[in-house]
Amino acid sequence: MAGKIVRGCEYVVAHKRIVEAPYTVKIHFVDAAKIQDVLKIFDHFGPIQPGPGFEVRRAAAHHDPNLVMYKIDVSPTPTIYGTMTD
């Protein structure tokens, strides 16, 4: 289900992008305290709030805007971290 949420966010946020090969979606559920250095990347990208209790942050690589990281907060569930890599 988390993969579908990330793919749906990419479709909406990235102007109808459908994730296709060679790119793949990976989902991560991690302890935020253990990845503080990684989470600082999201500070440069403003949140998108498509609805109450739902916040999305999307960070894209400068050299390839199709390489993406997502941080998705849906209250009250754990934070979803998603990556799109090739």
N, C-alpha and C positions, 0 to 999 in steps of 0.2 A: 504494500500500500504506500509506503514512504517513497518508493521509486516512482510511482504514478504521480504523487504530489510534486516531486522534483521535476519530472518531465512536464507536468502541467504548468508549473511556474516558468519553466524555460519557454514554453509555447507563448505564454502571456507576456512575460517580461522581455524576451528577446525577439519580439515582433514575429510571432508565429513560427519560430524555429522548431522543427521536429528533430530530435536527436537520432541520428542514423550513423551506421558504420562509416568510418573507423572509430567513432566516439561511442563510449559506453558510460552508463550511469552507475555509480557505486554509492551505497548508503553507509553512513557511519553513525553509530550512537556511542559517544565518548563522554568522559568526564571533562567538562570545560576547564576545570582547574589544571588538568594535565596538558592542555593545548593552548595556553594563553598566548604564546608567540604566534601561533597560527591565527587565532581569533583577532589579533591586532590588525590583520589584513582587512577585516570587515569594517574597521573604523573609517576607512576611506570611501566607503560606499554607503549611501543613505538607505534607510529602511523603506520598504514598500509595504503598505498596510492595506491589503485588499478587503479586509473586513475586520470586525471586532475580534480580538483574541488571536489574530493571525498576522505575523510579521515575517517578512522575507528580506534577506540581504543576499545580493548576488555580486560576486567578485570574479572578474574576467582577467585572464592573462593579457598583458600588453602585446606580446608577440603573436598570440593566436586567440582572438576573442571567443573562439569556440571551446577553449579550455576554461572551465568555469567551476567555482565553488559556491555552494549555497549554505546558508544558515537559516533554518526555518523554525520559527516558534509558533506552535499552535497550542493555546492553553486548553487544558492543563497537561498535555502530553510532554514527554521529553523532547528536547531540541533535536531536530533532524539535521544532520550535516550530509550534504551530497556533493559529489564531484563528478565532472564530466571530463574524461581523459580519452586520449587516443591510444 
